Amino acid sequence: MDLTPVASTSASASTSPAPFATGSAGLDAMHPAQSTDQTAASTSAPFGAQKKTTAGTKRRKLPSCDSCRLRRVLCVPVPPPGSCSRCLEKGIIAMFGVSEPRIPSSTHADNQPWLYTFTSAENHHPISSVEGTSSSMPTISASDLDSRLGLTLLSGELVAHLLGLYQALPQSWLPLLPRARITTMFEASGRRLSALPPQAEVLAYTIMALTSRLSSHPYILGDGPAAPAFESLTSQNLKKRPDLQAFGARRDALCDKMRAKAVQLAWERGTLVEASEETMASCHLLNILESRVDTKKGVPYVSAFVTHLRTLLDERDSTGGMGRVIHQPLGWAALMMRRSMRLHLVAQLRLPGPSEINSLSSNGMDDEILVGPVPPSIDEALLQSVDDIDVRDSVSLFFRPMRPYMYHVARLARECTDRVTGTWVRNRPLDEAFVSKYLAQLDSLERLLQSLSERIAFTLSPVATSAHALPAPFETERRLIMTSCIHTLRLAWAGLILPLCTDLKRRLSKMEVTTMSPEQRRTRDRLLLLRRHAQQALVRGARMVAACLDSPPSLGYVTHLQQERIDSWADVLLDSTLDGDELSRKERLSDLQTILAGLKMIGWSWPDNARLIESLEKRLQSMQIDDSGMGRVAAITSISTPQASGSGSASLAGRDALGDFSQYLATPSPRSSATEPLSETLATPMSAAFDLNGSIENGRMASTAGLPTDPQMASSIAGPGSNPSWSSFGDEFNQMLDEGTGLNSFMPRWA
């Protein structure tokens, strides 16, 4: 009998996967059917090959692929390199000849690539048989972590689940690498981590260490009551303020083991010295994991990230274009802003040293290369925001002003670190003129932020969403992105003021009033004035943080808020108890309860806030018991101001504007038929939305833009985020510095 093979099996004998098959024809299309009798054979044909009998006989049926064989499902095989329909549905490659039809009991688990993936290369035990292990996940006590992680197996299904959760993290939107790349590579490798390239495997383990903090999988949570599905914890359900602390405590030890595994692989594979998209993403995520508890542990990964990024940018000289760096200007602007904010807060903690800060900080060159030319100043950005705006274009309406905002946040953070809060300038005389200018720029930046807040509230309103009428999935994603963006911008503004106030408080605490010379008293008076205005901005920042926790866009966003000192913001609200303060007792209690609820939601992923939650609950309980309002939980040295009541109403209005996001998120998406023109219907709401852009400090913007110059009208145009006291503060403070006098002549106006 002449046996001629129809398909080659040389490639299938290797463990390396072949490329994806884009499609396959049926067996009858490849080989025309011949009407002959079926012939039985005493021996089976090799996998991946097909035998044919002599002329006039029917070809034998192709064997099932290895994936269908191991999963014990019906396979409709096609000749290699095609894939059966089931493999195409799962996005994997049909392979033949990798596993034998009968697996001896002594066969090692590494020979079963479609079923299991090891999480540890040592101390593992052989698997007795497929039947004994593929039925269900092993049931192991949550307390026996070595058995759960080091000695057991992670199924391909669980790995795919954890990798898929990466897109629920806000970090997945950063332009480090395509969001679905690592998942695609894992599926292409037959769901085997060991078959991935070395650095891709490191990235996979790093992602799993991070997403295990989100997963509701029983294997991750271990023993205990059933947890709600992660997908069910939507923004609407989070408004009920669920207490999720117990789930974070159950997962913590296992997640820490996974983090240690990712760190070990990164150092063994040279992730910190090899520049690629995968290593750059791994360093960024490892910094998040390692610096959660100890900031110093994240320094090597931040330094490696900057080095990898600049190495990839240098490749443009030889390759042209952006090389292997994704061109996404707004994404890079957000990343630069977050890096600068992180270093701003790190400098407050005196970590790390000056040389490390210089090596980690982004500079103007990086920003121009990745994002583009330097944007206009804050005042010019406010002027441009009211010109040539198409209300139906969300890009020009909201995303375009984000670029100058994020650039100036990063710039102010770097300047404050270099000149006020940095480790190497903390013990030098304070640059008072810079602090005065810094606070004035924060006030202008807050007005731009208020403009963006009003715009997103309008963009997500029914009258605006009817203009674009996107399909439901895209509209939901657009709302999530825009809400996440405005939350990030608000948290960034709040982060600019916290280190400055901390440093001013530290400097004032070192001054001994009894032993001061006249010059030292004048210096102290100027610091008190600066600190009083900074304290007003600090309270507004604390309310912004509370409002962001009150309406989080997603659980993945709120649980992975990095570089947000929630404990510090709680202390700010607890300390705001002096007479004449801009925050009432009722508002303070409401904000503290919101922060407490946010900490309990963060407990879904991280249990390290347990002590803070317990302490805050006790303080709130004592404040609620004191119905008379005379109780004081903390006191800070400050100067009361008659403008406090106006600032309090302004900050409350700002919070109410942010609170409206929940209403817009709850609004159903518009129908596709709603496409009528908006020239008349949008005139009134848009004029109200843009009124707040008409004035900046000293009233210069009102005269430039041709807006009314009446003081009362200018105050309303300035918007709820403005502070009237700043209109003359800069001039008076500079005059005080020039004359070298004290504050006595100004006290009737400021105190």
FENLINMO-V485629 format. One record per backbone hydrogen bond with DSSP energy under -0.5 kcal/mol. NH is the residue of the N-H (numbers start at 1). CO is the residue of the C=O. E is the energy in kcal/mol with one decimal. If there is no record, write none. Layout:
nh=NH co=CO e=E
nh=NH co=CO e=E
This chain:
nh=3 co=1 e=-0.7
nh=4 co=2 e=-0.6
nh=5 co=3 e=-0.5
nh=6 co=50 e=-1.1
nh=13 co=9 e=-0.8
nh=14 co=11 e=-1.2
nh=22 co=20 e=-0.5
nh=30 co=26 e=-1.3
nh=31 co=27 e=-2.3
nh=36 co=34 e=-1.4
nh=49 co=46 e=-1.5
nh=57 co=54 e=-1.6
nh=58 co=37 e=-0.9
nh=60 co=51 e=-1.5
nh=66 co=95 e=-2.9
nh=69 co=65 e=-2.2
nh=70 co=66 e=-2.5
nh=71 co=67 e=-1.9
nh=72 co=68 e=-0.8
nh=73 co=68 e=-2.0
nh=77 co=75 e=-0.7
nh=82 co=79 e=-1.9
nh=88 co=84 e=-2.2
nh=89 co=85 e=-2.0
nh=90 co=86 e=-1.7
nh=91 co=87 e=-0.8
nh=92 co=87 e=-2.4
nh=104 co=102 e=-0.7
nh=107 co=104 e=-1.6
nh=111 co=108 e=-1.6
nh=112 co=109 e=-1.8
nh=115 co=112 e=-1.3
nh=116 co=112 e=-1.5
nh=117 co=154 e=-1.7
nh=119 co=152 e=-0.7
nh=133 co=130 e=-1.2
nh=134 co=130 e=-2.4
nh=140 co=138 e=-0.8
nh=144 co=141 e=-0.8
nh=145 co=143 e=-1.6
nh=148 co=144 e=-2.0
nh=149 co=145 e=-2.6
nh=150 co=145 e=-0.6
nh=150 co=146 e=-0.7
nh=151 co=146 e=-2.1
nh=154 co=117 e=-2.0
nh=155 co=153 e=-0.6
nh=156 co=115 e=-0.8
nh=159 co=155 e=-2.2
nh=160 co=156 e=-2.5
nh=161 co=157 e=-2.0
nh=162 co=158 e=-2.4
nh=163 co=159 e=-2.6
nh=164 co=160 e=-2.1
nh=165 co=161 e=-1.2
nh=166 co=163 e=-1.2
nh=167 co=164 e=-1.1
nh=168 co=165 e=-1.9
nh=169 co=166 e=-1.6
nh=172 co=169 e=-1.3
nh=173 co=170 e=-1.4
nh=174 co=171 e=-1.3
nh=176 co=174 e=-1.8
nh=177 co=174 e=-0.6
nh=181 co=178 e=-1.4
nh=184 co=180 e=-2.3
nh=185 co=181 e=-2.6
nh=186 co=182 e=-2.0
nh=187 co=183 e=-2.3
nh=188 co=184 e=-2.4
nh=189 co=185 e=-1.3
nh=190 co=187 e=-1.6
nh=191 co=186 e=-2.1
nh=192 co=186 e=-0.6
nh=193 co=191 e=-0.5
nh=195 co=192 e=-0.9
nh=196 co=193 e=-1.4
nh=201 co=197 e=-2.4
nh=202 co=198 e=-1.7
nh=203 co=199 e=-2.2
nh=204 co=200 e=-2.2
nh=205 co=201 e=-2.3
nh=206 co=202 e=-2.2
nh=207 co=203 e=-2.7
nh=208 co=204 e=-2.4
nh=209 co=205 e=-2.1
nh=210 co=206 e=-1.5
nh=211 co=207 e=-3.3
nh=212 co=208 e=-1.9
nh=213 co=210 e=-1.2
nh=214 co=211 e=-2.0
nh=215 co=211 e=-1.8
nh=220 co=217 e=-0.7
nh=221 co=217 e=-2.1
nh=222 co=218 e=-2.4
nh=232 co=229 e=-1.1
nh=233 co=229 e=-0.6
nh=233 co=230 e=-1.1
nh=234 co=232 e=-1.8
nh=238 co=234 e=-2.0
nh=239 co=235 e=-0.7
nh=239 co=236 e=-0.7
nh=240 co=237 e=-1.4
nh=241 co=238 e=-1.8
nh=244 co=242 e=-0.8
nh=244 co=600 e=-1.2
nh=247 co=244 e=-0.6
nh=248 co=244 e=-1.0
nh=248 co=603 e=-0.6
nh=249 co=245 e=-1.8
nh=250 co=246 e=-1.6
nh=251 co=247 e=-1.5
nh=252 co=248 e=-1.1
nh=255 co=251 e=-2.6
nh=256 co=252 e=-2.2
nh=257 co=253 e=-1.7
nh=258 co=254 e=-2.0
nh=259 co=255 e=-2.2
nh=260 co=256 e=-2.3
nh=261 co=257 e=-2.0
nh=262 co=258 e=-2.2
nh=263 co=259 e=-2.5
nh=264 co=260 e=-2.4
nh=265 co=261 e=-2.3
nh=266 co=262 e=-2.2
nh=267 co=263 e=-1.9
nh=268 co=264 e=-2.1
nh=269 co=265 e=-2.7
nh=271 co=266 e=-2.6
nh=273 co=270 e=-1.3
nh=274 co=270 e=-1.5
nh=275 co=273 e=-0.6
nh=276 co=274 e=-0.6
nh=280 co=276 e=-2.3
nh=281 co=277 e=-2.3
nh=282 co=278 e=-2.4
nh=283 co=279 e=-2.5
nh=284 co=280 e=-1.8
nh=285 co=281 e=-2.2
nh=286 co=282 e=-2.9
nh=287 co=283 e=-1.9
nh=288 co=284 e=-1.2
nh=289 co=285 e=-2.0
nh=290 co=286 e=-2.9
nh=291 co=287 e=-2.2
nh=292 co=289 e=-0.6
nh=293 co=290 e=-0.5
nh=294 co=290 e=-1.0
nh=295 co=293 e=-0.5
nh=297 co=294 e=-0.8
nh=298 co=294 e=-0.5
nh=298 co=295 e=-1.2
nh=299 co=296 e=-1.0
nh=302 co=298 e=-1.9
nh=303 co=299 e=-2.4
nh=304 co=300 e=-2.1
nh=305 co=301 e=-2.3
nh=306 co=302 e=-2.3
nh=307 co=303 e=-2.1
nh=308 co=304 e=-2.8
nh=309 co=305 e=-2.5
nh=310 co=306 e=-2.3
nh=311 co=307 e=-2.1
nh=312 co=308 e=-2.5
nh=313 co=309 e=-2.0
nh=314 co=310 e=-1.7
nh=315 co=311 e=-0.8
nh=316 co=313 e=-1.4
nh=317 co=314 e=-1.4
nh=318 co=315 e=-0.8
nh=319 co=315 e=-2.5
nh=320 co=316 e=-2.1
nh=323 co=320 e=-0.9
nh=325 co=322 e=-2.0
nh=326 co=175 e=-0.6
nh=326 co=324 e=-0.5
nh=328 co=326 e=-1.1
nh=332 co=328 e=-2.3
nh=333 co=329 e=-2.6
nh=334 co=330 e=-2.3
nh=335 co=331 e=-2.0
nh=336 co=332 e=-2.8
nh=337 co=333 e=-2.2
nh=338 co=334 e=-2.4
nh=339 co=335 e=-2.3
nh=340 co=336 e=-2.3
nh=341 co=337 e=-2.4
nh=342 co=338 e=-2.4
nh=343 co=339 e=-2.3
nh=344 co=340 e=-1.9
nh=345 co=341 e=-2.1
nh=346 co=342 e=-2.4
nh=347 co=343 e=-2.4
nh=348 co=344 e=-0.9
nh=349 co=345 e=-1.0
nh=349 co=346 e=-0.7
nh=350 co=347 e=-1.4
nh=351 co=346 e=-2.1
nh=357 co=353 e=-2.1
nh=358 co=354 e=-2.4
nh=359 co=355 e=-1.5
nh=360 co=356 e=-1.6
nh=361 co=357 e=-2.4
nh=367 co=363 e=-2.0
nh=368 co=364 e=-2.4
nh=369 co=365 e=-2.3
nh=370 co=366 e=-2.3
nh=371 co=367 e=-2.6
nh=372 co=367 e=-1.1
nh=381 co=377 e=-2.4
nh=382 co=378 e=-1.9
nh=383 co=379 e=-1.9
nh=384 co=380 e=-2.7
nh=385 co=381 e=-1.5
nh=386 co=383 e=-1.2
nh=387 co=384 e=-1.4
nh=390 co=388 e=-0.5
nh=391 co=389 e=-0.7
nh=393 co=390 e=-2.1
nh=394 co=392 e=-0.7
nh=397 co=393 e=-2.0
nh=398 co=394 e=-2.2
nh=399 co=394 e=-1.4
nh=400 co=395 e=-2.7
nh=402 co=398 e=-0.6
nh=402 co=399 e=-0.6
nh=403 co=399 e=-0.7
nh=403 co=400 e=-0.9
nh=404 co=400 e=-0.6
nh=405 co=401 e=-1.5
nh=406 co=402 e=-2.9
nh=407 co=403 e=-2.2
nh=408 co=404 e=-2.2
nh=409 co=405 e=-2.0
nh=410 co=406 e=-2.2
nh=411 co=407 e=-2.4
nh=412 co=408 e=-2.6
nh=413 co=409 e=-2.3
nh=414 co=410 e=-2.1
nh=415 co=411 e=-2.6
nh=416 co=412 e=-2.6
nh=417 co=413 e=-1.9
nh=418 co=414 e=-2.4
nh=419 co=415 e=-2.0
nh=420 co=416 e=-2.1
nh=421 co=416 e=-2.3
nh=422 co=416 e=-0.5
nh=422 co=417 e=-1.2
nh=425 co=422 e=-1.3
nh=426 co=422 e=-0.9
nh=428 co=425 e=-1.2
nh=432 co=430 e=-1.6
nh=435 co=431 e=-2.0
nh=436 co=432 e=-2.3
nh=437 co=433 e=-2.1
nh=438 co=434 e=-2.9
nh=439 co=435 e=-2.5
nh=440 co=436 e=-1.7
nh=441 co=437 e=-2.3
nh=442 co=438 e=-2.0
nh=443 co=439 e=-1.7
nh=444 co=440 e=-1.8
nh=445 co=441 e=-2.7
nh=446 co=442 e=-2.0
nh=447 co=443 e=-1.4
nh=448 co=444 e=-1.8
nh=449 co=445 e=-2.2
nh=450 co=446 e=-2.5
nh=451 co=447 e=-2.0
nh=452 co=448 e=-2.1
nh=453 co=449 e=-2.4
nh=454 co=450 e=-2.3
nh=455 co=451 e=-2.0
nh=456 co=452 e=-2.4
nh=457 co=453 e=-2.0
nh=458 co=454 e=-1.9
nh=459 co=455 e=-3.2
nh=460 co=456 e=-2.1
nh=461 co=458 e=-1.4
nh=464 co=461 e=-0.7
nh=465 co=461 e=-2.6
nh=466 co=462 e=-1.6
nh=467 co=464 e=-1.7
nh=468 co=464 e=-0.6
nh=469 co=465 e=-2.2
nh=475 co=471 e=-2.7
nh=476 co=472 e=-2.4
nh=477 co=473 e=-2.0
nh=478 co=474 e=-2.4
nh=479 co=475 e=-2.2
nh=480 co=476 e=-2.1
nh=481 co=477 e=-2.5
nh=482 co=478 e=-2.6
nh=483 co=479 e=-2.5
nh=484 co=480 e=-2.3
nh=485 co=481 e=-2.3
nh=486 co=482 e=-2.2
nh=487 co=483 e=-2.0
nh=488 co=484 e=-2.2
nh=489 co=485 e=-2.4
nh=490 co=486 e=-2.0
nh=491 co=487 e=-2.5
nh=492 co=488 e=-1.9
nh=493 co=489 e=-2.0
nh=494 co=490 e=-2.2
nh=495 co=491 e=-1.9
nh=496 co=492 e=-0.9
nh=496 co=493 e=-0.9
nh=497 co=493 e=-0.8
nh=497 co=494 e=-0.7
nh=498 co=494 e=-1.2
nh=499 co=495 e=-0.7
nh=501 co=497 e=-2.3
nh=502 co=498 e=-2.1
nh=503 co=499 e=-2.2
nh=504 co=500 e=-2.5
nh=505 co=501 e=-2.4
nh=506 co=502 e=-1.9
nh=507 co=503 e=-2.5
nh=508 co=504 e=-2.2
nh=509 co=505 e=-1.8
nh=510 co=506 e=-0.9
nh=510 co=507 e=-0.5
nh=511 co=508 e=-1.2
nh=512 co=510 e=-0.5
nh=513 co=511 e=-0.7
nh=515 co=512 e=-0.8
nh=516 co=513 e=-1.2
nh=521 co=517 e=-2.3
nh=522 co=518 e=-2.0
nh=523 co=519 e=-2.1
nh=524 co=520 e=-2.5
nh=525 co=521 e=-2.5
nh=526 co=522 e=-2.1
nh=527 co=523 e=-2.2
nh=528 co=524 e=-2.4
nh=529 co=525 e=-1.9
nh=530 co=526 e=-2.4
nh=531 co=527 e=-2.9
nh=532 co=528 e=-2.1
nh=533 co=529 e=-1.8
nh=534 co=530 e=-2.3
nh=535 co=531 e=-2.6
nh=536 co=532 e=-1.6
nh=537 co=533 e=-1.7
nh=538 co=534 e=-2.2
nh=539 co=535 e=-2.2
nh=540 co=536 e=-1.7
nh=541 co=537 e=-2.3
nh=542 co=538 e=-2.3
nh=543 co=539 e=-2.0
nh=544 co=540 e=-1.8
nh=545 co=541 e=-2.2
nh=546 co=542 e=-2.2
nh=547 co=543 e=-2.2
nh=548 co=544 e=-2.2
nh=549 co=545 e=-2.0
nh=550 co=546 e=-1.4
nh=551 co=547 e=-1.1
nh=552 co=549 e=-0.5
nh=555 co=233 e=-0.6
nh=558 co=554 e=-1.9
nh=559 co=555 e=-2.3
nh=560 co=556 e=-0.7
nh=561 co=558 e=-0.9
nh=562 co=560 e=-0.8
nh=565 co=563 e=-0.7
nh=566 co=564 e=-2.0
nh=569 co=565 e=-2.0
nh=570 co=566 e=-2.1
nh=571 co=567 e=-1.9
nh=572 co=568 e=-1.9
nh=573 co=569 e=-1.8
nh=574 co=570 e=-2.2
nh=575 co=571 e=-2.2
nh=576 co=572 e=-0.8
nh=577 co=575 e=-2.1
nh=581 co=578 e=-1.6
nh=584 co=582 e=-0.5
nh=588 co=584 e=-2.3
nh=589 co=585 e=-2.4
nh=590 co=586 e=-2.2
nh=591 co=587 e=-2.5
nh=592 co=588 e=-2.4
nh=593 co=589 e=-2.3
nh=594 co=590 e=-1.8
nh=595 co=591 e=-2.4
nh=596 co=592 e=-2.4
nh=597 co=593 e=-2.3
nh=598 co=594 e=-2.4
nh=599 co=595 e=-2.4
nh=600 co=596 e=-1.7
nh=601 co=597 e=-1.6
nh=602 co=598 e=-2.3
nh=603 co=599 e=-1.2
nh=604 co=601 e=-1.8
nh=605 co=602 e=-1.9
nh=606 co=602 e=-2.3
nh=610 co=607 e=-1.3
nh=613 co=609 e=-2.6
nh=614 co=610 e=-2.3
nh=615 co=611 e=-2.6
nh=616 co=612 e=-2.6
nh=617 co=613 e=-2.3
nh=618 co=614 e=-1.8
nh=619 co=615 e=-2.1
nh=620 co=616 e=-2.5
nh=621 co=617 e=-2.3
nh=622 co=618 e=-2.2
nh=623 co=619 e=-2.1
nh=624 co=620 e=-2.4
nh=625 co=621 e=-1.8
nh=626 co=622 e=-1.4
nh=627 co=625 e=-2.0
nh=629 co=626 e=-1.2
nh=644 co=641 e=-1.5
nh=645 co=642 e=-0.5
nh=647 co=643 e=-2.1
nh=648 co=644 e=-2.4
nh=649 co=645 e=-1.9
nh=650 co=646 e=-1.9
nh=651 co=647 e=-2.7
nh=652 co=648 e=-2.2
nh=653 co=649 e=-2.2
nh=654 co=650 e=-2.2
nh=655 co=651 e=-2.0
nh=656 co=652 e=-2.4
nh=657 co=653 e=-2.0
nh=658 co=654 e=-1.6
nh=659 co=655 e=-2.5
nh=660 co=656 e=-1.0
nh=660 co=657 e=-0.5
nh=661 co=658 e=-1.7
nh=662 co=659 e=-1.1
nh=663 co=660 e=-0.7
nh=664 co=660 e=-1.7
nh=665 co=661 e=-2.9
nh=666 co=662 e=-1.5
nh=667 co=663 e=-0.7
nh=667 co=664 e=-0.6
nh=674 co=671 e=-1.3
nh=675 co=673 e=-1.8
nh=682 co=678 e=-2.0
nh=683 co=680 e=-0.8
nh=684 co=680 e=-0.5
nh=686 co=682 e=-2.0
nh=687 co=683 e=-1.9
nh=688 co=684 e=-1.8
nh=689 co=685 e=-2.1
nh=690 co=686 e=-1.9
nh=691 co=687 e=-0.7
nh=693 co=690 e=-1.5
nh=694 co=691 e=-1.4
nh=694 co=717 e=-0.6
nh=699 co=696 e=-1.9
nh=700 co=697 e=-1.1
nh=703 co=699 e=-1.3
nh=704 co=700 e=-1.9
nh=705 co=701 e=-2.8
nh=706 co=702 e=-0.5
nh=707 co=702 e=-2.5
nh=714 co=710 e=-3.3
nh=715 co=711 e=-2.1
nh=716 co=712 e=-1.7
nh=717 co=713 e=-2.3
nh=718 co=714 e=-2.0
nh=719 co=715 e=-0.6
nh=719 co=716 e=-0.7
nh=722 co=719 e=-1.6
nh=726 co=723 e=-1.8
nh=727 co=724 e=-1.8
nh=728 co=725 e=-0.7
nh=729 co=725 e=-0.7
nh=730 co=726 e=-0.7
nh=732 co=728 e=-2.1
nh=733 co=729 e=-2.6
nh=734 co=730 e=-2.3
nh=735 co=731 e=-2.2
nh=736 co=732 e=-2.2
nh=737 co=733 e=-2.1
nh=738 co=734 e=-2.2
nh=739 co=735 e=-2.4
nh=740 co=736 e=-1.8
nh=741 co=736 e=-0.9
nh=746 co=743 e=-1.2
nh=747 co=743 e=-1.4
nh=749 co=746 e=-1.2
nh=750 co=746 e=-1.8
nh=751 co=747 e=-2.7
